Amino acid sequence: MHTIPDPDSPQTTIERITLLYAMEAEGMPLVERLKLTEQPAVDPNLTQRHFAGTVGTVSIDLLMNGVDPRCGTDRIGTDAATLAGFIAIRKFAPDLVINAGTCGGFQARGGCVGDIYVSEGDCLFHDRHIALPGFALQARGQWPVTPAKHLAAAMGAKSGIVSTGNSLDTTPEELAFFAQYRVAAKDMEACAIAQVCGQCGVPFVAVKAVTDLVDHPEPASEAFLRNLRTASALLSESMERGIRWLGAHPRRVGDL
Ligand code: SAH
């Protein structure tokens, strides 16, 4: 049986940080703020775009999933996220992985469009229904994130539970799941990356900006398209504050 490695020691100093974004609209504002420069492709068969730079004491590698050449849209969802997470860990050997992006929020948990959430507790999968004995935990994910209250404070962000699935819209069963687990942010990538980081023993945090409200009658797709640029701009402000805090002087995983 394979054992899952322990997450990095809380004493590990954070020197190399990998930032994973699904969509260019989400990631480019931070590339510009931090003046990261584009690097050669990480792999000839992958569409991921790689940007890198240094902020104070930390080096940054930022991957965006890139575009599916068949349809010209960004590669979103858990398969692209898993691939990006694994190749990033192998290529960059990060001390910390941050998955940044947008999410659906919840009025029931006090969420508003433009809010920024830093992950807490476990990341979940909400759309995996496998009624077979023994598979419930694998289906639900429950991959722990690294506690990051101080990082959240530095970013001016809230803390909340992030749940991941491969659809933008929401079923009534999923709404019940979100209430049961007090989910604050619904996305399409975080838990997939939490799983890779958990398997590889790399500390992981998700940072998500609310573009739409899941428990609101307006379809998520309409609110998402209307709010994507504004929410991504707010996300990049918070991310810049967080990265500058991380690079201000050497910080350990336990300081997050
Ligand atoms: N039609 C859009 C599709 C974006 S899908 C387009 O291509 O322009 C939504 C992306 O934003 C995903 O990467 C996901 O992580 C995040 N997201 C934002 N709101 C979401 C929601 N309500 N549910 C799930 N993911 C959401």
py3Dmol code that shows the C-alpha trace and the ligand (Angstrom):
import py3Dmol

protein = """\
ATOM      1  CA  MET A   1       0.000   0.000   0.000  1.00  0.00           C
ATOM      2  CA  HIS A   2       1.302   3.486  -0.819  1.00  0.00           C
ATOM      3  CA  THR A   3       1.477   5.901   2.064  1.00  0.00           C
ATOM      4  CA  ILE A   4       0.689   9.562   1.609  1.00  0.00           C
ATOM      5  CA  PRO A   5       3.734  11.669   2.546  1.00  0.00           C
ATOM      6  CA  ASP A   6       3.355  14.027   5.477  1.00  0.00           C
ATOM      7  CA  PRO A   7       2.799  17.606   4.396  1.00  0.00           C
ATOM      8  CA  ASP A   8       5.990  19.654   4.586  1.00  0.00           C
ATOM      9  CA  SER A   9       7.086  20.469   8.073  1.00  0.00           C
ATOM     10  CA  PRO A  10       5.659  23.706   9.502  1.00  0.00           C
ATOM     11  CA  GLN A  11       9.322  24.727   9.863  1.00  0.00           C
ATOM     12  CA  THR A  12       9.976  24.665   6.096  1.00  0.00           C
ATOM     13  CA  THR A  13      10.929  28.125   4.842  1.00  0.00           C
ATOM     14  CA  ILE A  14       8.847  29.166   1.832  1.00  0.00           C
ATOM     15  CA  GLU A  15      11.261  30.126  -0.934  1.00  0.00           C
ATOM     16  CA  ARG A  16       9.578  28.794  -4.098  1.00  0.00           C
ATOM     17  CA  ILE A  17       5.891  29.411  -4.718  1.00  0.00           C
ATOM     18  CA  THR A  18       3.832  28.029  -7.608  1.00  0.00           C
ATOM     19  CA  LEU A  19       0.639  29.862  -8.586  1.00  0.00           C
ATOM     20  CA  LEU A  20      -1.887  27.901 -10.664  1.00  0.00           C
ATOM     21  CA  TYR A  21      -4.629  29.667 -12.611  1.00  0.00           C
ATOM     22  CA  ALA A  22      -7.133  28.095 -15.011  1.00  0.00           C
ATOM     23  CA  MET A  23      -8.105  31.186 -17.021  1.00  0.00           C
ATOM     24  CA  GLU A  24      -5.965  33.943 -18.539  1.00  0.00           C
ATOM     25  CA  ALA A  25      -8.482  36.607 -17.511  1.00  0.00           C
ATOM     26  CA  GLU A  26      -7.908  35.510 -13.886  1.00  0.00           C
ATOM     27  CA  GLY A  27      -4.093  35.255 -14.041  1.00  0.00           C
ATOM     28  CA  MET A  28      -2.873  38.031 -16.370  1.00  0.00           C
ATOM     29  CA  PRO A  29      -3.602  40.922 -13.973  1.00  0.00           C
ATOM     30  CA  LEU A  30      -1.152  39.425 -11.440  1.00  0.00           C
ATOM     31  CA  VAL A  31       1.441  38.680 -14.152  1.00  0.00           C
ATOM     32  CA  GLU A  32       1.338  42.415 -14.946  1.00  0.00           C
ATOM     33  CA  ARG A  33       1.361  43.593 -11.301  1.00  0.00           C
ATOM     34  CA  LEU A  34       4.377  41.422 -10.398  1.00  0.00           C
ATOM     35  CA  LYS A  35       6.069  41.959 -13.788  1.00  0.00           C
ATOM     36  CA  LEU A  36       6.497  38.220 -14.293  1.00  0.00           C
ATOM     37  CA  THR A  37       8.060  37.222 -17.619  1.00  0.00           C
ATOM     38  CA  GLU A  38       6.953  34.427 -19.906  1.00  0.00           C
ATOM     39  CA  GLN A  39       9.136  31.318 -20.008  1.00  0.00           C
ATOM     40  CA  PRO A  40       9.362  28.469 -22.542  1.00  0.00           C
ATOM     41  CA  ALA A  41       6.506  25.925 -22.456  1.00  0.00           C
ATOM     42  CA  VAL A  42       6.792  23.417 -19.581  1.00  0.00           C
ATOM     43  CA  ASP A  43       6.088  20.515 -21.934  1.00  0.00           C
ATOM     44  CA  PRO A  44       5.667  20.279 -25.714  1.00  0.00           C
ATOM     45  CA  ASN A  45       2.361  18.415 -25.340  1.00  0.00           C
ATOM     46  CA  LEU A  46       0.801  20.765 -22.794  1.00  0.00           C
ATOM     47  CA  THR A  47      -0.854  24.145 -23.415  1.00  0.00           C
ATOM     48  CA  GLN A  48       0.126  25.593 -20.012  1.00  0.00           C
ATOM     49  CA  ARG A  49       1.767  29.031 -20.148  1.00  0.00           C
ATOM     50  CA  HIS A  50       4.597  29.632 -17.651  1.00  0.00           C
ATOM     51  CA  PHE A  51       5.527  33.028 -16.175  1.00  0.00           C
ATOM     52  CA  ALA A  52       8.246  33.563 -13.570  1.00  0.00           C
ATOM     53  CA  GLY A  53       9.848  36.238 -11.420  1.00  0.00           C
ATOM     54  CA  THR A  54      11.095  37.124  -7.931  1.00  0.00           C
ATOM     55  CA  VAL A  55       9.307  39.089  -5.210  1.00  0.00           C
ATOM     56  CA  GLY A  56      11.538  39.852  -2.208  1.00  0.00           C
ATOM     57  CA  THR A  57      12.628  36.543  -0.690  1.00  0.00           C
ATOM     58  CA  VAL A  58      10.394  34.317  -2.865  1.00  0.00           C
ATOM     59  CA  SER A  59      10.634  33.070  -6.443  1.00  0.00           C
ATOM     60  CA  ILE A  60       7.345  32.752  -8.280  1.00  0.00           C
ATOM     61  CA  ASP A  61       6.326  30.324 -11.018  1.00  0.00           C
ATOM     62  CA  LEU A  62       2.852  31.018 -12.392  1.00  0.00           C
ATOM     63  CA  LEU A  63       1.101  28.541 -14.690  1.00  0.00           C
ATOM     64  CA  MET A  64      -2.052  29.278 -16.640  1.00  0.00           C
ATOM     65  CA  ASN A  65      -3.729  26.299 -18.268  1.00  0.00           C
ATOM     66  CA  GLY A  66      -3.780  27.838 -21.725  1.00  0.00           C
ATOM     67  CA  VAL A  67      -6.294  27.367 -24.491  1.00  0.00           C
ATOM     68  CA  ASP A  68      -7.895  24.241 -25.932  1.00  0.00           C
ATOM     69  CA  PRO A  69      -6.979  24.626 -29.634  1.00  0.00           C
ATOM     70  CA  ARG A  70     -10.183  22.834 -30.688  1.00  0.00           C
ATOM     71  CA  CYS A  71     -12.495  25.514 -29.325  1.00  0.00           C
ATOM     72  CA  GLY A  72     -10.273  28.456 -28.400  1.00  0.00           C
ATOM     73  CA  THR A  73     -11.393  28.550 -24.737  1.00  0.00           C
ATOM     74  CA  ASP A  74      -9.290  28.274 -21.577  1.00  0.00           C
ATOM     75  CA  ARG A  75      -8.852  24.773 -20.197  1.00  0.00           C
ATOM     76  CA  ILE A  76     -10.928  24.754 -17.006  1.00  0.00           C
ATOM     77  CA  GLY A  77     -11.938  21.927 -14.692  1.00  0.00           C
ATOM     78  CA  THR A  78     -10.298  19.151 -12.716  1.00  0.00           C
ATOM     79  CA  ASP A  79      -8.368  17.279 -15.426  1.00  0.00           C
ATOM     80  CA  ALA A  80      -6.388  20.320 -16.565  1.00  0.00           C
ATOM     81  CA  ALA A  81      -5.929  21.297 -12.899  1.00  0.00           C
ATOM     82  CA  THR A  82      -4.529  17.891 -11.928  1.00  0.00           C
ATOM     83  CA  LEU A  83      -2.116  17.934 -14.847  1.00  0.00           C
ATOM     84  CA  ALA A  84      -0.937  21.472 -14.090  1.00  0.00           C
ATOM     85  CA  GLY A  85      -0.506  20.624 -10.400  1.00  0.00           C
ATOM     86  CA  PHE A  86       1.596  17.549 -11.071  1.00  0.00           C
ATOM     87  CA  ILE A  87       3.831  19.061 -13.759  1.00  0.00           C
ATOM     88  CA  ALA A  88       4.366  22.156 -11.592  1.00  0.00           C
ATOM     89  CA  ILE A  89       5.432  20.090  -8.586  1.00  0.00           C
ATOM     90  CA  ARG A  90       7.811  18.014 -10.706  1.00  0.00           C
ATOM     91  CA  LYS A  91       9.318  20.993 -12.593  1.00  0.00           C
ATOM     92  CA  PHE A  92       9.418  23.692  -9.917  1.00  0.00           C
ATOM     93  CA  ALA A  93       9.656  21.718  -6.611  1.00  0.00           C
ATOM     94  CA  PRO A  94       7.589  24.411  -4.834  1.00  0.00           C
ATOM     95  CA  ASP A  95       7.447  24.903  -1.059  1.00  0.00           C
ATOM     96  CA  LEU A  96       3.866  26.134  -1.476  1.00  0.00           C
ATOM     97  CA  VAL A  97       1.215  25.817  -4.217  1.00  0.00           C
ATOM     98  CA  ILE A  98      -1.550  28.427  -4.459  1.00  0.00           C
ATOM     99  CA  ASN A  99      -4.517  27.852  -6.776  1.00  0.00           C
ATOM    100  CA  ALA A 100      -6.014  31.263  -7.499  1.00  0.00           C
ATOM    101  CA  GLY A 101      -9.146  31.930  -9.536  1.00  0.00           C
ATOM    102  CA  THR A 102     -12.825  32.749  -9.422  1.00  0.00           C
ATOM    103  CA  CYS A 103     -15.713  30.930  -7.771  1.00  0.00           C
ATOM    104  CA  GLY A 104     -19.400  30.890  -7.057  1.00  0.00           C
ATOM    105  CA  GLY A 105     -20.229  32.324  -3.607  1.00  0.00           C
ATOM    106  CA  PHE A 106     -23.178  31.810  -1.260  1.00  0.00           C
ATOM    107  CA  GLN A 107     -25.497  34.471   0.129  1.00  0.00           C
ATOM    108  CA  ALA A 108     -26.389  31.964   2.867  1.00  0.00           C
ATOM    109  CA  ARG A 109     -22.773  32.142   4.090  1.00  0.00           C
ATOM    110  CA  GLY A 110     -22.575  35.956   3.790  1.00  0.00           C
ATOM    111  CA  GLY A 111     -20.893  35.898   0.370  1.00  0.00           C
ATOM    112  CA  CYS A 112     -20.986  38.831  -2.080  1.00  0.00           C
ATOM    113  CA  VAL A 113     -19.654  39.265  -5.605  1.00  0.00           C
ATOM    114  CA  GLY A 114     -16.045  40.481  -5.314  1.00  0.00           C
ATOM    115  CA  ASP A 115     -15.346  38.745  -1.978  1.00  0.00           C
ATOM    116  CA  ILE A 116     -12.016  36.930  -1.770  1.00  0.00           C
ATOM    117  CA  TYR A 117     -11.828  33.596   0.072  1.00  0.00           C
ATOM    118  CA  VAL A 118      -8.735  31.792   1.316  1.00  0.00           C
ATOM    119  CA  SER A 119      -9.390  28.063   1.733  1.00  0.00           C
ATOM    120  CA  GLU A 120      -9.770  26.482   5.160  1.00  0.00           C
ATOM    121  CA  GLY A 121     -10.461  22.950   6.416  1.00  0.00           C
ATOM    122  CA  ASP A 122     -10.755  20.331   3.673  1.00  0.00           C
ATOM    123  CA  CYS A 123     -11.365  20.844  -0.051  1.00  0.00           C
ATOM    124  CA  LEU A 124     -14.298  18.775  -1.322  1.00  0.00           C
ATOM    125  CA  PHE A 125     -15.665  17.371  -4.589  1.00  0.00           C
ATOM    126  CA  HIS A 126     -19.434  17.968  -4.816  1.00  0.00           C
ATOM    127  CA  ASP A 127     -20.320  16.235  -8.113  1.00  0.00           C
ATOM    128  CA  ARG A 128     -18.893  12.738  -7.710  1.00  0.00           C
ATOM    129  CA  HIS A 129     -21.692  10.277  -7.050  1.00  0.00           C
ATOM    130  CA  ILE A 130     -20.325   6.757  -6.551  1.00  0.00           C
ATOM    131  CA  ALA A 131     -22.743   4.491  -4.664  1.00  0.00           C
ATOM    132  CA  LEU A 132     -20.257   1.687  -4.130  1.00  0.00           C
ATOM    133  CA  PRO A 133     -18.972   0.473  -0.782  1.00  0.00           C
ATOM    134  CA  GLY A 134     -15.688   2.100   0.228  1.00  0.00           C
ATOM    135  CA  PHE A 135     -15.634   4.871  -2.381  1.00  0.00           C
ATOM    136  CA  ALA A 136     -17.379   7.642  -0.426  1.00  0.00           C
ATOM    137  CA  LEU A 137     -14.202   9.381   0.770  1.00  0.00           C
ATOM    138  CA  GLN A 138     -12.544   9.247  -2.643  1.00  0.00           C
ATOM    139  CA  ALA A 139     -15.712  10.712  -4.177  1.00  0.00           C
ATOM    140  CA  ARG A 140     -15.969  13.524  -1.601  1.00  0.00           C
ATOM    141  CA  GLY A 141     -12.249  14.387  -1.766  1.00  0.00           C
ATOM    142  CA  GLN A 142     -11.728  15.897   1.668  1.00  0.00           C
ATOM    143  CA  TRP A 143      -8.143  16.901   0.889  1.00  0.00           C
ATOM    144  CA  PRO A 144      -6.844  19.171   3.638  1.00  0.00           C
ATOM    145  CA  VAL A 145      -5.507  22.635   2.881  1.00  0.00           C
ATOM    146  CA  THR A 146      -2.680  24.279   4.793  1.00  0.00           C
ATOM    147  CA  PRO A 147      -4.084  26.614   7.481  1.00  0.00           C
ATOM    148  CA  ALA A 148      -3.460  30.174   6.239  1.00  0.00           C
ATOM    149  CA  LYS A 149      -5.231  32.667   8.529  1.00  0.00           C
ATOM    150  CA  HIS A 150      -2.283  35.070   8.532  1.00  0.00           C
ATOM    151  CA  LEU A 151      -2.014  34.959   4.752  1.00  0.00           C
ATOM    152  CA  ALA A 152      -5.780  35.616   4.551  1.00  0.00           C
ATOM    153  CA  ALA A 153      -5.384  38.624   6.871  1.00  0.00           C
ATOM    154  CA  ALA A 154      -2.485  39.955   4.769  1.00  0.00           C
ATOM    155  CA  MET A 155      -4.675  39.608   1.671  1.00  0.00           C
ATOM    156  CA  GLY A 156      -7.728  41.187   3.303  1.00  0.00           C
ATOM    157  CA  ALA A 157      -9.625  37.977   2.509  1.00  0.00           C
ATOM    158  CA  LYS A 158     -12.259  35.868   4.252  1.00  0.00           C
ATOM    159  CA  SER A 159     -11.666  32.191   5.052  1.00  0.00           C
ATOM    160  CA  GLY A 160     -14.031  29.500   3.783  1.00  0.00           C
ATOM    161  CA  ILE A 161     -14.523  25.934   2.600  1.00  0.00           C
ATOM    162  CA  VAL A 162     -13.915  25.379  -1.117  1.00  0.00           C
ATOM    163  CA  SER A 163     -15.743  22.673  -3.088  1.00  0.00           C
ATOM    164  CA  THR A 164     -14.925  21.604  -6.639  1.00  0.00           C
ATOM    165  CA  GLY A 165     -16.911  20.054  -9.501  1.00  0.00           C
ATOM    166  CA  ASN A 166     -16.841  20.049 -13.289  1.00  0.00           C
ATOM    167  CA  SER A 167     -19.982  22.112 -13.955  1.00  0.00           C
ATOM    168  CA  LEU A 168     -20.713  25.813 -13.725  1.00  0.00           C
ATOM    169  CA  ASP A 169     -24.379  25.310 -12.870  1.00  0.00           C
ATOM    170  CA  THR A 170     -25.716  23.584  -9.768  1.00  0.00           C
ATOM    171  CA  THR A 171     -28.163  20.737  -9.101  1.00  0.00           C
ATOM    172  CA  PRO A 172     -30.586  20.618  -6.119  1.00  0.00           C
ATOM    173  CA  GLU A 173     -28.527  17.697  -4.690  1.00  0.00           C
ATOM    174  CA  GLU A 174     -25.408  19.845  -4.837  1.00  0.00           C
ATOM    175  CA  LEU A 175     -27.206  22.703  -3.045  1.00  0.00           C
ATOM    176  CA  ALA A 176     -27.971  20.305  -0.183  1.00  0.00           C
ATOM    177  CA  PHE A 177     -24.301  19.220  -0.155  1.00  0.00           C
ATOM    178  CA  PHE A 178     -23.135  22.864   0.023  1.00  0.00           C
ATOM    179  CA  ALA A 179     -25.431  23.508   3.009  1.00  0.00           C
ATOM    180  CA  GLN A 180     -24.347  20.299   4.778  1.00  0.00           C
ATOM    181  CA  TYR A 181     -20.615  21.085   4.473  1.00  0.00           C
ATOM    182  CA  ARG A 182     -20.981  24.898   4.846  1.00  0.00           C
ATOM    183  CA  VAL A 183     -19.264  25.490   1.493  1.00  0.00           C
ATOM    184  CA  ALA A 184     -18.363  29.152   0.885  1.00  0.00           C
ATOM    185  CA  ALA A 185     -16.717  28.866  -2.552  1.00  0.00           C
ATOM    186  CA  LYS A 186     -17.689  26.593  -5.473  1.00  0.00           C
ATOM    187  CA  ASP A 187     -15.063  26.205  -8.178  1.00  0.00           C
ATOM    188  CA  MET A 188     -13.790  23.733 -10.781  1.00  0.00           C
ATOM    189  CA  GLU A 189     -10.119  23.190  -9.821  1.00  0.00           C
ATOM    190  CA  ALA A 190      -9.130  23.539  -6.147  1.00  0.00           C
ATOM    191  CA  CYS A 191      -9.811  20.043  -4.807  1.00  0.00           C
ATOM    192  CA  ALA A 192      -8.066  18.423  -7.781  1.00  0.00           C
ATOM    193  CA  ILE A 193      -4.900  20.400  -6.978  1.00  0.00           C
ATOM    194  CA  ALA A 194      -5.308  19.797  -3.226  1.00  0.00           C
ATOM    195  CA  GLN A 195      -5.334  16.075  -4.038  1.00  0.00           C
ATOM    196  CA  VAL A 196      -2.095  16.238  -6.068  1.00  0.00           C
ATOM    197  CA  CYS A 197      -0.428  18.372  -3.381  1.00  0.00           C
ATOM    198  CA  GLY A 198      -1.682  15.990  -0.685  1.00  0.00           C
ATOM    199  CA  GLN A 199      -0.204  13.018  -2.528  1.00  0.00           C
ATOM    200  CA  CYS A 200       3.120  14.814  -3.069  1.00  0.00           C
ATOM    201  CA  GLY A 201       3.335  16.329   0.429  1.00  0.00           C
ATOM    202  CA  VAL A 202       3.331  19.943  -0.797  1.00  0.00           C
ATOM    203  CA  PRO A 203       1.496  22.641   1.218  1.00  0.00           C
ATOM    204  CA  PHE A 204      -1.574  23.946  -0.618  1.00  0.00           C
ATOM    205  CA  VAL A 205      -3.855  26.980  -0.372  1.00  0.00           C
ATOM    206  CA  ALA A 206      -6.711  28.111  -2.665  1.00  0.00           C
ATOM    207  CA  VAL A 207      -7.612  31.790  -3.121  1.00  0.00           C
ATOM    208  CA  LYS A 208     -10.948  32.428  -4.862  1.00  0.00           C
ATOM    209  CA  ALA A 209     -12.790  35.613  -5.908  1.00  0.00           C
ATOM    210  CA  VAL A 210     -16.594  35.469  -6.140  1.00  0.00           C
ATOM    211  CA  THR A 211     -17.989  36.145  -9.642  1.00  0.00           C
ATOM    212  CA  ASP A 212     -21.516  34.833  -9.064  1.00  0.00           C
ATOM    213  CA  LEU A 213     -23.822  33.644  -6.279  1.00  0.00           C
ATOM    214  CA  VAL A 214     -24.834  29.988  -6.367  1.00  0.00           C
ATOM    215  CA  ASP A 215     -27.960  30.491  -4.199  1.00  0.00           C
ATOM    216  CA  HIS A 216     -29.308  33.354  -6.336  1.00  0.00           C
ATOM    217  CA  PRO A 217     -31.865  32.996  -9.150  1.00  0.00           C
ATOM    218  CA  GLU A 218     -29.654  34.591 -11.838  1.00  0.00           C
ATOM    219  CA  PRO A 219     -27.881  31.902 -13.922  1.00  0.00           C
ATOM    220  CA  ALA A 220     -24.210  31.575 -12.868  1.00  0.00           C
ATOM    221  CA  SER A 221     -23.030  31.951 -16.475  1.00  0.00           C
ATOM    222  CA  GLU A 222     -24.581  35.455 -16.822  1.00  0.00           C
ATOM    223  CA  ALA A 223     -23.186  36.779 -13.532  1.00  0.00           C
ATOM    224  CA  PHE A 224     -19.831  35.102 -14.210  1.00  0.00           C
ATOM    225  CA  LEU A 225     -19.368  36.797 -17.591  1.00  0.00           C
ATOM    226  CA  ARG A 226     -20.511  40.179 -16.231  1.00  0.00           C
ATOM    227  CA  ASN A 227     -18.222  40.060 -13.167  1.00  0.00           C
ATOM    228  CA  LEU A 228     -15.165  38.117 -14.396  1.00  0.00           C
ATOM    229  CA  ARG A 229     -12.975  41.186 -15.075  1.00  0.00           C
ATOM    230  CA  THR A 230     -13.858  43.046 -11.872  1.00  0.00           C
ATOM    231  CA  ALA A 231     -13.474  39.969  -9.675  1.00  0.00           C
ATOM    232  CA  SER A 232     -10.158  39.086 -11.362  1.00  0.00           C
ATOM    233  CA  ALA A 233      -8.878  42.635 -10.751  1.00  0.00           C
ATOM    234  CA  LEU A 234      -9.820  42.353  -7.053  1.00  0.00           C
ATOM    235  CA  LEU A 235      -8.212  38.895  -6.938  1.00  0.00           C
ATOM    236  CA  SER A 236      -4.964  40.276  -8.370  1.00  0.00           C
ATOM    237  CA  GLU A 237      -4.911  43.064  -5.737  1.00  0.00           C
ATOM    238  CA  SER A 238      -5.310  40.539  -2.921  1.00  0.00           C
ATOM    239  CA  MET A 239      -2.817  38.146  -4.473  1.00  0.00           C
ATOM    240  CA  GLU A 240      -0.241  40.910  -4.841  1.00  0.00           C
ATOM    241  CA  ARG A 241      -0.676  41.831  -1.155  1.00  0.00           C
ATOM    242  CA  GLY A 242      -0.305  38.151  -0.206  1.00  0.00           C
ATOM    243  CA  ILE A 243       2.778  37.544  -2.365  1.00  0.00           C
ATOM    244  CA  ARG A 244       4.456  40.729  -1.101  1.00  0.00           C
ATOM    245  CA  TRP A 245       3.703  39.597   2.491  1.00  0.00           C
ATOM    246  CA  LEU A 246       5.240  36.183   1.717  1.00  0.00           C
ATOM    247  CA  GLY A 247       8.309  37.821   0.158  1.00  0.00           C
ATOM    248  CA  ALA A 248       8.778  40.537   2.802  1.00  0.00           C
ATOM    249  CA  HIS A 249      11.020  38.272   4.871  1.00  0.00           C
ATOM    250  CA  PRO A 250      11.500  34.505   5.120  1.00  0.00           C
ATOM    251  CA  ARG A 251       8.253  32.861   6.251  1.00  0.00           C
ATOM    252  CA  ARG A 252       7.673  29.279   7.260  1.00  0.00           C
ATOM    253  CA  VAL A 253       4.703  27.061   6.383  1.00  0.00           C
ATOM    254  CA  GLY A 254       3.634  27.306  10.035  1.00  0.00           C
ATOM    255  CA  ASP A 255       3.532  31.146   9.749  1.00  0.00           C
ATOM    256  CA  LEU A 256       0.815  31.021   7.095  1.00  0.00           C
TER     257      LEU A 256
END
"""
ligand_1 = """\
26
SAH
N -18.222 30.492 -19.963
C -17.047 30.683 -19.174
C -16.785 29.426 -18.398
C -16.009 29.662 -17.144
S -16.246 28.355 -16.034
C -15.917 31.099 -20.068
O -15.243 30.257 -20.678
O -15.669 32.289 -20.180
C -15.880 29.022 -14.554
C -14.442 29.132 -14.130
O -14.473 30.022 -13.027
C -13.842 27.849 -13.579
O -12.451 27.793 -13.784
C -14.213 27.883 -12.079
O -13.134 27.493 -11.228
C -14.606 29.334 -11.798
N -16.012 29.540 -11.353
C -16.557 30.763 -11.192
N -17.835 30.672 -10.768
C -18.114 29.350 -10.653
C -19.280 28.617 -10.264
N -20.426 29.215 -9.900
N -19.223 27.265 -10.280
C -18.087 26.639 -10.626
N -16.969 27.270 -11.010
C -16.961 28.620 -11.024
"""
view = py3Dmol.view(width=600, height=400)
view.addModel(protein, "pdb")
view.setStyle({"model": 0}, {"cartoon": {"style": "trace"}})
view.addModel(ligand_1, "xyz")
view.setStyle({"model": 1}, {"stick": {}})
view.zoomTo()
view.show()
